[in-house]
Amino acid sequence: MPSTKSNSSVTRKVKTILISQPAPENGKSPYLDLAKKHQLKVDFRHFIHVEGVSWRDFRKKNRIRLNDFSAIIFTSKNAIVHFFRICEEAKIEMPADTKYICRSQAIGLYLQKYVQYRKRKVFNGKGSYKDLQTILKKHKANEKFLLPCSDANTRAFPEFLTENDYDWTEAVIYKTVSSDLSDLENIFYDMIVFFSPLDLKSLFENFPEFQQNNTRLAVFGPATAKCMEDYELRIDIRAPAPETPSMTMAIERYVAQSNK
């Protein structure tokens, strides 16, 4: 992974790309379509992964009882998985009248793995935090909210709950940690694609001496771009952008120019 190539990256062709995400389960991906179209080698590798907090560790850091809360806010499927895992470890059964407020319908439907969905009070948003806030306003009165989340949870939503005087508690029940990438030490890619600051953190935890040189780096989102600049790395591809709203579009545009 540490690059040892010379510096003339802009004019060099792109033949190999590493996507810092897990491989698609169904074998279908716009990145694979891109690879086929431009005769590229595209590999997938998750730079980060989730680890659950044990009930014992959770209890040491939190003086709360999960079944004391009347409404649970779920913003991801991981939150559901680890919330009910902790409930099982603690031998806690949530009351039948507990409200479950979910950021999207897909997250809400995932509850079926753990509760009798039709008999529960489930309220689904449309995927955005703004829409979730609208739903919460309808249930603010007399509710005691729990927000199960990761240690890398976005702070904007908790700040909304605090600023609007919700009776709420944050519960960190899983952590996002760097994956072991040591097997990539002597493998080099023409391009690496990053989607979060945590991906970059993992890169440097695994390869502290990483040198960019001719490796083209693509970033998604302003937070990832800011992190890359903090590491003093060159950003070759940015998304979303007005002309390239998706990462695949941004990569294709770059490849079309570099591989002429």
N, C-alpha and C positions, 0 to 999 in steps of 0.2 A: 504493500500500500504506500509507504513513503516513496514519493516520486524522485527519480534520479535522472530524468530526461533533461535535454537542453531547452533553452528558452526561445521559442518562435511559435508559440501556441496558436496564434490567430490564424495562421495560414496552413496549419497541419490538419490533415483529415481526421475525422472521428470514425473509428471502427469498433470501439468497445465502450460500453456504458454500464456503470454500476448504479442501480436504483436503491436508495436506502429505505426500502420498504419490503415487507414479506412478499414472496412470490404469490401470484394469484392462485387461489385454490382450484378454480375451474379451468385454468390454463388459458384464460382469455384476459387480455389487457391491451389498452391502446399503445402501451410501450412495445408489446410484442408485435402489434400491427406495424408500428413504426420501424421496428427492426427488420421485419420482412420486406417492407417497402424500400428501405435504403440499404439492405444487406449489412445490417449491423449485428454485433453480438451484444445482447442485453442480459445482464445478470441482476438478480434481486437479492438483497441481503438486509435484514432488519438490523439497524445499528443499535436499537434500544428494545427492551422488552419489559413486561410488567411482572412484578413479584408481589404477592399478597402479604399484608401485615398479619401476623398471627394474632389470635385472640389474646394470648398471654401478653404480647407486646402492646396490643391495642389497649388492654385494660390497665397496663402500667401508666400509659400516657393520657388516658381519658377517664374521667370520673362520670361517665354517663351510662345509662341503660338504654339500649337500642329500642326496646319496646315501650319506652316512655314517650316517644315522639308520635304525634298524631298524623304527620305527613312526611313522606320521604321524597326527596327530589333526586331524580336520576338523570344525569346528563350524558351517560354512556353505558354501553353494555358491560364494560369492565366493572363499572360501579355496581351493577346488579349482581354480577358473578361473585364479587368479593364481599358484598354486603350479606348475601345469603350464606356464603361460606362461613363468615364470622358468626352469623346467627346459628348455624349448625354446630360450629365448634363450641359455642357458648351455651348450646341447648336452649336457645331462645326462639319462641314462636311469636311472630308478629300478630297483633289482634286483627280480627276479621274486618274491623271498621277503619283500619289504617288507609290513608289516602296515599296513592303513588302518583306523583306528578313528573311526567317524563318529557324530555326535550323534543322527542320525535315519536311518531307512531311506531317506527321500527324498534326503538328502544322499549316502548310500552309493550309491544307484542312479545318482546323477549322475556317479559315477566312470566309468560305462560310456562316457562321451564321451572318456575319456582312457586307459583301461586295459582289458585283456581281463578283464572282471569275474569270470567264472567261474573263471579261473585264478589269481585273486589272493586274498589273505587279508584279507577285509573283515568288520569287526565293527560292527554297527549298534545304536545305542541307540534309545530310544523318544521322543526329542525333548527330554528334560530333562537338565540338567547333572548332576543327582543320579544319574540312570541311567547317564550316561556315566562317572561316577566309579566306579560298580559294575563296569562293563566293564573299565576301566583296571586295577582292582585284580587282575583275573585275568591281566593281562599285564605286571605290574610287573617281575617278575624278569628280569634280563638284557636288558632292552629299553632302547634309547636313543630317546627320544621327541622329535619336532619338532612344535611348535604354530604352523602358519602362521596369521596373523591380521592384523587391521587396527590402525592406530594408536589406534583408539577401542575396542579390545577390552575387554570386561568384566574387571575385575581379580580377581573372586572365584574364577574357575576357575584362573588361573595361581597364585594364592595356595594353592589346594588342592594343586596339583602340588608346590609348594615345601615346604609344611608337611608333606607326606607322603613327602618324600625321593625323589621320582621323579628319574630322570636325564633331564632335559628341557631344551629350548632354545626360546625364543620367536623367531619370525621374522616381522617386520612386512613384509608383501609387498604390501599395498595400503592406501590412505589414504581416509578419508571426508572430503570437502571440501564447502564451501558452494557451492551452485549460483548462477548468475547470475539474479537475479530482477528485474532493472532494468525489464523490460517491464511489471511490475505496479505501477510507481511511482504511476500515476494511476488505478489500479483499486481500488475499495473493496468490502469484503465485510462483511456483517453478522456473520459468524462465521468464525474461523480455527481449525483443529484441528491440534494438535501432538502428536507421538508420541515425541519424544526431545529431550533438551537440545540436541542438535546442530541440530535444526530451529530452535530459538530463537536459537542462535548465528548461524545463517545469516540469520535475519530481521534481526538487528541489524547484521550485517556489510554487508547490502545496504541497510538503512534505519536508520542510526544515530539519526535523529531520530524514530523511530516513536513515536506517541502512541496509546494504546489508545482513549480516549474511549468511543464507543458500540460499538466492535467487541467482540463477545463472544468470549472465548478459551476453548477446550476443551483439556484436557490428559489424556494417558493415562499413568498410572503415577506413582509417588511421586517418581522422579528428575526427571521433566519438571516436575512440580508445584513441586518445590524450586527448580529453575532459574528458573521463572517468578516465583516469590516473590523470588528474588535480583535479578531485573530490575525488581522492584517493580511488577508487573503484576497486574491483578485476574483471578482465576480464576472463570469463570462456570459451567463444567461440568467435573466430574471423573469419570474412569473408570479402573479398575473401582471399583465401589462395590457394597455388598450388594444394593441394589435395581436397579442398572444395571451388570451385569458387563461389558458391551461398550460401546464408544464410540457405536455407532449407537443403542443403547437409551438412553444418557444424552442424546444429542442429541434423540432423538424426545420424550423426556419434557420437555425444556426447550422445544422448539418447540410442543408441545401446550399448554403454559401461556402462552407469549409470543404465540402466534398466535391466541388465542381471538377 
